[in-house]
Amino acid sequence: MRLGFAGTPEFAVPALERLARSAHTVAAVFTQPDRPAGRGRAVHPSPVKKRALELGLTVLQPASFKTAEAVEALRALQLDVLVVAAYGLILPPAALAAPRLGCINIHASLLPRWRGAAPIQRALLAGDATTGITIMRMDAGLDTGPVLGMREIEITPRDTAGSLHLRLAVLGGELICETLDALAEGRVQEVPQPQSGVTYAAKISKAEALIDWQEDAVQVLRRIRAFNPSPVAETRLDGAQLRIWEAELTPADARAAPERAAPGAVLHAAPQGIDVACGRGSVRITRLQLAGRRALTPDEFILARRLAGASLTSS
């Protein structure tokens, strides 16, 4: 089939690479306009644009598809399917109808659970045991279209948003190719999403990254995992920002009666980890970073900073 591909971040790159190697033809790649990034605010191409150019593919960067000109440019490509993966721009009905067989989305959850912008982080925050990839025909709703394919994976106790992102991105590339092959051969069955079990994955805000030590240890740990690598969970040490990259539940044989300590109190600081009391239980921090410094292991951190009697706060 003759395909278009619409995507912007790293999540979309494995799917683009798989499609470029497939029996189908990628006629054009759509990605968001180049934007300033980093400390110098230099203009950078998206990861999808960078990889598409390396693959020798045509790249188009409309600011939106709300204009007649943008929709006409899409129609002129005479696509069979437009594959969409974390594109970040809304496709109005005229754009959705432009390809012969419509637009197909690679979504990082088991729909209808976690429709919306941040399904990976929300699954971790909620403590879900599984997640996966859904291949869905796009309609005018928010991730409401019928399902063409779905594959489930386990969320491990060590998964962060970063590790889960990588696994799902690769899985999305595999499943979209299988689905397109089946679609070309007339083997796809479209299944409407159930009306029950719908949840929404709202966009992550920076404010959510601030740890509330009144929460129980399990929820604090979920927050740390969900916000690694971005925006990174954080707390305050003597009023200064302290980013928490990695942590685990404090081992049962090392717990120091956290129920008698105020939430946020440092219970123990040792090379193997820094134990902090929560509303219930405690967590052991294993990688942390002061503002403007590099991330450190606990043994590195306690050499430079005394933590005896210290307390971590939310403000």
NUTIKE-608383 format. One line per field, with one value per residue (C-alpha): residue in one letter; x, y, z. Coordinates in nm, 3 decimals, decimal comma, padded with zeros to 5 digits. Example, Ala and Ser with C-alpha at 12.3 -4.5 7.8 and 13.67 -1.06 7.14 Angstrom:
<pts>
r = A	S
xx = 01,230	01,367
yy = -00,450	-00,106
zz = 00,780	00,714
</pts>
This chain:
<pts>
r = M	R	L	G	F	A	G	T	P	E	F	A	V	P	A	L	E	R	L	A	R	S	A	H	T	V	A	A	V	F	T	Q	P	D	R	P	A	G	R	G	R	A	V	H	P	S	P	V	K	K	R	A	L	E	L	G	L	T	V	L	Q	P	A	S	F	K	T	A	E	A	V	E	A	L	R	A	L	Q	L	D	V	L	V	V	A	A	Y	G	L	I	L	P	P	A	A	L	A	A	P	R	L	G	C	I	N	I	H	A	S	L	L	P	R	W	R	G	A	A	P	I	Q	R	A	L	L	A	G	D	A	T	T	G	I	T	I	M	R	M	D	A	G	L	D	T	G	P	V	L	G	M	R	E	I	E	I	T	P	R	D	T	A	G	S	L	H	L	R	L	A	V	L	G	G	E	L	I	C	E	T	L	D	A	L	A	E	G	R	V	Q	E	V	P	Q	P	Q	S	G	V	T	Y	A	A	K	I	S	K	A	E	A	L	I	D	W	Q	E	D	A	V	Q	V	L	R	R	I	R	A	F	N	P	S	P	V	A	E	T	R	L	D	G	A	Q	L	R	I	W	E	A	E	L	T	P	A	D	A	R	A	A	P	E	R	A	A	P	G	A	V	L	H	A	A	P	Q	G	I	D	V	A	C	G	R	G	S	V	R	I	T	R	L	Q	L	A	G	R	R	A	L	T	P	D	E	F	I	L	A	R	R	L	A	G	A	S	L	T	S	S
xx = 00,000	00,094	00,136	00,180	00,329	00,253	00,458	00,688	00,870	01,105	00,808	00,716	01,063	01,064	00,733	00,867	01,179	00,975	00,742	01,037	01,170	00,829	00,672	00,463	00,572	00,608	00,520	00,560	00,628	00,438	00,588	00,548	00,745	01,099	01,099	01,355	01,486	01,762	01,939	02,042	01,689	01,832	01,579	01,583	01,404	01,180	01,322	01,085	01,206	01,569	01,519	01,298	01,565	01,827	01,600	01,566	01,193	00,995	00,913	00,619	00,565	00,229	00,153	-00,194	-00,447	-00,720	-00,661	-00,800	-00,447	-00,308	-00,592	-00,556	-00,182	-00,270	-00,526	-00,276	-00,052	-00,322	-00,253	-00,413	-00,350	-00,206	-00,035	-00,033	00,192	00,211	00,185	00,061	-00,164	-00,541	-00,663	-01,006	-01,267	-01,157	-00,801	-00,917	-01,117	-00,839	-00,660	-00,849	-00,866	-00,854	-00,610	-00,476	-00,328	-00,064	-00,173	00,029	-00,244	-00,506	-00,801	-01,047	-00,822	-00,607	-00,738	-00,549	-00,206	-00,011	-00,112	00,230	00,268	-00,094	-00,068	00,235	00,072	-00,236	-00,029	-00,155	-00,016	-00,031	-00,043	00,015	-00,035	-00,366	-00,391	-00,707	-00,893	-00,915	-01,245	-01,349	-01,339	-01,045	-00,905	-01,257	-01,230	-01,262	-00,969	-00,778	-00,516	-00,399	-00,107	-00,052	00,270	00,344	00,451	00,742	00,816	01,131	00,969	00,989	00,810	01,136	01,179	00,810	00,820	01,101	00,929	00,598	00,758	00,918	00,596	00,402	00,633	00,583	00,207	00,142	00,327	00,129	-00,196	-00,121	-00,030	-00,360	-00,547	-00,392	-00,504	-00,855	-00,797	-00,854	-01,156	-01,257	-01,390	-01,576	-01,434	-01,644	-01,840	-01,715	-01,364	-01,299	-01,031	-00,855	-00,480	-00,460	-00,140	00,123	00,178	00,503	00,315	00,238	00,608	00,632	00,632	00,377	00,543	00,202	00,119	00,198	00,530	00,378	00,222	00,539	00,736	00,483	00,526	00,903	00,882	00,612	00,808	01,143	01,281	01,045	00,953	01,136	00,984	01,118	01,115	01,283	01,591	01,649	01,432	01,638	01,508	01,608	01,517	01,452	01,540	01,525	01,397	01,257	01,052	01,270	01,352	01,145	01,452	01,581	01,270	01,326	00,975	00,867	00,519	00,675	00,857	00,709	00,651	00,961	01,200	01,530	01,538	01,873	02,143	02,391	02,578	02,305	02,028	01,860	01,547	01,267	00,943	00,612	00,256	00,272	00,594	00,915	01,110	01,481	01,621	01,895	01,962	01,910	02,015	02,044	01,954	02,239	02,434	02,464	02,262	02,438	02,426	02,360	02,724	02,832	02,560	02,624	02,995	02,905	02,593	02,505	02,152	02,134	01,811	01,716	01,360	01,236	00,938	00,690	00,763
yy = 00,000	00,365	00,514	00,844	00,861	01,130	01,141	01,368	01,227	00,933	00,704	00,719	00,646	00,261	00,245	00,470	00,254	-00,065	00,081	00,206	-00,153	-00,306	-00,403	-00,085	00,254	00,553	00,837	01,121	01,183	01,450	01,592	01,908	02,220	02,257	02,418	02,578	02,348	02,327	02,600	02,791	02,763	02,665	02,534	02,155	01,908	01,647	01,295	01,176	01,441	01,361	00,988	01,038	01,249	00,985	00,730	00,953	01,013	01,323	01,536	01,777	02,007	02,185	02,402	02,245	02,058	02,313	02,485	02,373	02,391	02,141	01,896	01,930	01,857	01,540	01,435	01,499	01,225	00,968	00,761	00,431	00,486	00,757	00,598	00,828	00,784	01,061	01,328	01,599	01,782	01,738	01,585	01,730	01,512	01,626	01,509	01,180	01,108	01,196	00,855	00,581	00,357	00,634	00,708	00,446	00,532	00,356	00,416	00,319	00,161	-00,110	00,099	00,208	00,239	00,554	00,745	01,070	01,230	01,047	00,679	00,546	00,774	00,731	00,352	00,367	00,618	00,396	00,086	-00,105	-00,457	-00,454	-00,216	-00,253	-00,120	-00,064	-00,010	00,193	00,346	00,717	00,902	01,246	01,142	01,121	00,771	00,634	00,454	00,080	-00,149	-00,324	-00,489	-00,506	-00,658	-00,667	-00,657	-00,678	-00,371	-00,490	-00,355	-00,189	-00,020	00,357	00,570	00,565	00,187	00,128	00,390	00,203	-00,135	00,000	00,195	-00,123	-00,318	-00,048	-00,081	-00,456	-00,445	-00,168	-00,366	-00,682	-00,484	-00,312	-00,645	-00,788	-00,480	-00,508	-00,871	-00,803	-00,997	-00,717	-00,728	-00,394	-00,424	-00,132	-00,028	-00,130	00,139	00,025	00,066	00,406	00,616	00,933	00,999	01,375	01,553	01,549	01,880	01,987	02,035	01,661	01,584	01,734	01,446	01,457	01,258	01,221	00,963	00,599	00,459	00,262	00,574	00,780	00,511	00,505	00,880	00,849	00,575	00,752	01,076	00,925	01,058	01,357	01,578	01,389	01,362	01,623	01,735	02,008	01,976	02,290	02,476	02,366	02,146	01,780	01,556	01,188	00,970	00,622	00,458	00,136	00,032	00,010	-00,359	-00,503	-00,592	-00,234	-00,036	00,199	00,233	00,489	00,502	00,702	00,945	01,250	01,206	01,327	01,256	01,095	00,770	00,643	00,751	00,489	00,402	00,157	00,415	00,700	00,588	00,846	00,814	00,839	00,865	00,488	00,291	00,432	00,447	00,405	00,665	00,522	00,808	01,179	01,519	01,868	02,158	02,241	01,928	01,584	01,290	01,096	00,759	00,768	00,702	00,999	01,221	01,158	01,227	01,583	01,645	01,554	01,415	01,328	01,481	01,618	01,631	01,642	01,869	01,964	02,336
zz = 00,000	-00,040	00,308	00,479	00,827	01,087	01,406	01,604	01,914	01,971	02,038	01,668	01,529	01,557	01,369	01,093	01,061	01,039	00,775	00,571	00,559	00,482	00,152	00,167	00,029	00,262	00,025	00,279	00,646	00,838	01,155	01,361	01,263	01,399	01,743	01,978	02,250	02,507	02,699	02,388	02,246	01,909	01,658	01,633	01,405	01,564	01,610	01,335	01,089	01,163	01,104	00,798	00,627	00,710	00,541	00,234	00,283	00,191	00,499	00,523	00,824	00,812	01,116	01,124	00,912	00,971	00,636	00,301	00,156	00,407	00,348	-00,029	-00,001	00,190	-00,073	-00,352	-00,214	-00,301	00,008	00,093	00,467	00,691	00,993	01,299	01,605	01,867	01,599	01,834	01,584	01,553	01,228	01,136	00,962	00,614	00,684	00,838	00,522	00,275	00,253	00,070	00,380	00,638	00,920	01,163	01,501	01,715	02,075	02,385	02,598	02,593	02,480	02,608	02,915	02,906	02,610	02,570	02,587	02,860	02,871	02,975	03,278	03,385	03,374	03,605	03,841	03,869	03,943	03,637	03,604	03,223	02,931	02,559	02,209	02,034	01,658	01,605	01,314	01,388	01,406	01,529	01,898	02,139	02,079	02,036	01,701	01,639	01,721	01,441	01,658	02,019	02,207	02,583	02,786	03,159	03,355	03,567	03,918	03,781	03,481	03,448	03,191	02,994	02,988	02,915	02,640	02,464	02,488	02,363	02,078	01,944	01,993	01,808	01,509	01,500	01,537	01,283	01,015	01,095	01,089	00,758	00,597	00,716	00,597	00,250	00,234	00,366	00,689	00,944	01,171	01,322	01,676	01,839	02,174	02,475	02,653	02,995	03,131	02,975	03,148	03,036	03,041	03,089	02,990	03,266	03,445	03,611	03,939	03,954	03,979	04,330	04,578	04,861	05,140	05,310	05,043	05,116	04,999	04,712	04,560	04,609	04,426	04,142	04,102	04,083	03,819	03,616	03,590	03,491	03,254	03,242	03,418	03,702	04,050	04,289	04,650	04,858	05,079	05,288	05,037	04,734	04,452	04,483	04,189	04,263	03,964	04,112	04,429	04,569	04,867	05,175	05,238	05,522	05,729	05,712	05,802	06,095	06,241	05,977	06,135	06,419	06,189	06,020	05,645	05,459	05,746	05,644	05,844	05,734	05,486	05,368	05,049	04,946	04,972	05,155	05,341	05,369	05,570	05,386	05,514	05,540	05,491	05,348	05,023	04,959	04,718	04,495	04,249	04,313	04,186	04,331	04,099	03,864	03,954	03,798	03,925	04,204	04,373	04,751	04,839	04,626	04,768	05,137	05,094	04,994	05,204	05,563	05,592	05,962	06,096	05,753	05,624	05,266	05,202	04,931	04,953
</pts>
